[in-house]
Amino acid sequence: ITTSLIVKKSLFEKFKIVVPSLLEEQQKIAEVLSAVDRVIEGVQKAIEKTQRLKKGLMETLLTKGIQKGRLKIQDYQDTEIGRIPKEWEVVKLGDIGDLQDGDWILKEDYTDSGVRLLQVGDIGLGAFIDKSERYISNERANQLKCTFVDPDEDVLISRMPDPIGRACLAPLLSYPYIVAVDVTIFRLEKETANPKFIIYSLNNPSILKKVSRYSSGATRQRISRTNLEQIPLPLPPLPEQQNIAEILSTVDQKIELLKSKKEKYEKIKKGLMEDLLTGKRRVKV
């Protein structure tokens, strides 16, 4: 249920604001703030451009690989999931690691501190979101024989939307943690699969569509662990997996730097508005 807040016209009529007496000063303040807005808009366009670049790179690298030397049709093979390089193979998730569902934790087990319980809302597309604040005691976790996550080994996959099947690396936290039942812990065979490459593959829109087709549910869609194990992925040799992951990681780093830059300028704008629009700081005219 949503409600609308209605403000009476009379309140606006009585509301007072600080206005510089000189029109030139008003114009100068507007120019300063508009200049910052243009910088923010420029950074946002750079973010969107880099995100489009990443999307295109994912579509190419995760299906065709690094194409250097692959110039002829005989360099590729037709498979159940489409055309892929000849030296690649198609594997199911269950073939390259162990998948284990999280633990079923009841509300009465929650505490204020102890063992952190990560939930589906904490799992983003390639990123840990750190949204939930649920804990159980260490004693209770041991009683329930919970599976503790290993941040050096594990990939976390959400079995619920949105979207179903999104994955991220297990975060390095300063305390022990477990995951809720609708988060799957995926422990890869590292001699076969690179964790970052697998995360990019799982978050590839074409794979997420496949995961969605394996999902079911009357009220909320979810994918079972058994079906998740059957999701097919194209898998390059390990060195190429690592190279692809490095390329995409570099683009991700650029996106994060741009987002930080945007946040910086948004803070600058907020400070300028607080100072210039209240008279705490004056501009020369």
Number of C-alpha atoms within 10 A of each C-alpha: 2 4 5 5 6 6 8 8 8 8 9 9 8 8 7 8 8 9 12 16 8 9 11 13 17 16 12 15 21 14 12 15 16 13 13 16 15 11 15 19 13 12 19 16 13 16 19 13 13 17 16 12 13 19 14 11 18 22 15 13 19 23 22 18 22 17 11 6 7 14 9 7 10 9 13 16 14 10 13 7 13 10 14 21 22 16 11 17 14 16 14 15 20 18 16 19 17 15 22 17 20 22 20 12 18 8 9 7 12 18 14 11 13 18 21 24 22 24 20 24 16 19 24 21 19 19 15 18 14 13 12 13 14 17 20 22 16 16 11 15 22 11 9 12 10 18 16 18 22 16 15 11 15 21 24 32 30 28 26 20 15 15 19 23 29 28 29 25 23 21 18 13 9 6 9 15 24 22 24 18 18 20 26 26 29 25 19 21 14 12 8 15 19 21 22 21 23 24 21 22 24 26 23 18 16 12 20 18 14 16 23 18 11 18 18 12 8 6 6 9 17 22 21 16 18 12 13 20 18 15 19 19 18 22 26 24 13 15 11 17 22 16 16 22 22 14 15 20 16 12 16 16 11 16 19 13 13 19 15 13 16 19 14 13 16 16 12 14 19 12 12 18 18 13 13 20 18 14 13 10 11 14 12 7 11
